[in-house]
């Protein structure tokens, strides 16, 4: 008990201000990034650290730890999406991210169920998350993301037995009364803008749209592929249609080889929307620049993000023939999302400059490319319309979906050719099924 108390109270020193996020999943643990950000892994926080603190506080009646844990749980639940997924699109270890949580941790349920009497939203968090896990379960095994099964990827046994352990903990404590009614969670509401300066990440909620934009610059020594940065639109979600865009790793790398899966022989690419310059030797993107500048403006009925930086390789190396700079803006309104992108570069570019928008879409969803400037993706509750004003329109869509293990979605790669110095516009709108 003495040792447990020492460890629990030590943990309290690793809760950030002002937003009460647990940090320390990085080396050195207390190091700040060049922009002053902390190493924060949302997945392990909600699935191991917070449940551990909640169990300790429940067993020992330690009021100080209990109060800090409840406060931290409220902060972390800001990142739960309406469908029960966890938005770890920006986290320092998002190579272990899957839509329902983190691959080799236990689950958020012990924390959010055992302390549900302190906040009715806690039980709703656990309920939605277990529903998302159930949707990703086939033949009794928990798959690593929503589209693993339909894409033909195998499940990892680790996901199933660790998360079964968390659910067993809840059952063992007999703390699972049925709720009188479902309750609203933070990202259900169109609150406008919430910013998390500890991790350089901003959440927008306007009308039915939920967006995440990040300039998080934490880098673990020795890692190449990792979380996105550069002012990337790391997540876009629609209240009716579900996930529309998401980040993945900048380049898929087996950072923890025993705890990650390898790709099957099928098309895959990074899923993050990006400006991209491709040569025979390397690919340079807008999601790797730790020094990028991000500005955020919250107006009455919209949120505007403005990101500027350099196109870099996954190992953060610039184009050798001269700097190629990008400028992107994202405008989130009640009716649509608009993306503007441009790039400036030396005249002697030998590669291909393009804007890549991997739209989340399963291979069984119907897609129409009626003309060069518009695409319609049919989903169960409506259609996503993607338009561009670029002179050449969109490239012809590929016949196969691309896929990424992080966080486990099939996507339709929508590509707009770009020319240096010229801005392209892309617009996303939803038409609901009546």
Buried (B, 14 or more C-beta within 10 A) or exposed (E): EEEBEEEBBEBBEBBBEEBBBBBBBBEEEEEEBEBEBBBBBBBBBBBBBBBBBBBBBBEBEBEEBBEBBBEBBBBBBBBBBBBBBBBBBBBBBBBBBBBBBBBBBBBBBBBBBBBBEBBBBBBBBBBBBBEBBEBBBEEEBBBBBBBBBBBEBEBBEBBBEBBBEBBBBBEEEEBBEEEEEEBEBBBBEBEBBBBBBBBBBBBBBBBBBBBBBBBBBBBBEEBBBBBBBBBBBBBBBBBEBBBBBBBBBBBBBEBEEEBBBEEEEEBBBBBBBBBBBBBEEBBBBBBBBBBBEBEBEBEEEBBBBBBBBBBBBBEBEBBEEEEBBBBBBBBBBEEBBBBBBBBEBEEEBEBEBBBBBBBBBBBEBEBEBEEBBBBBBBBEEBBBBBBBEBEEBBBEBEEEBBBBBBBBBBBBBBBBBBBBEEBBBBBBEBEEEE
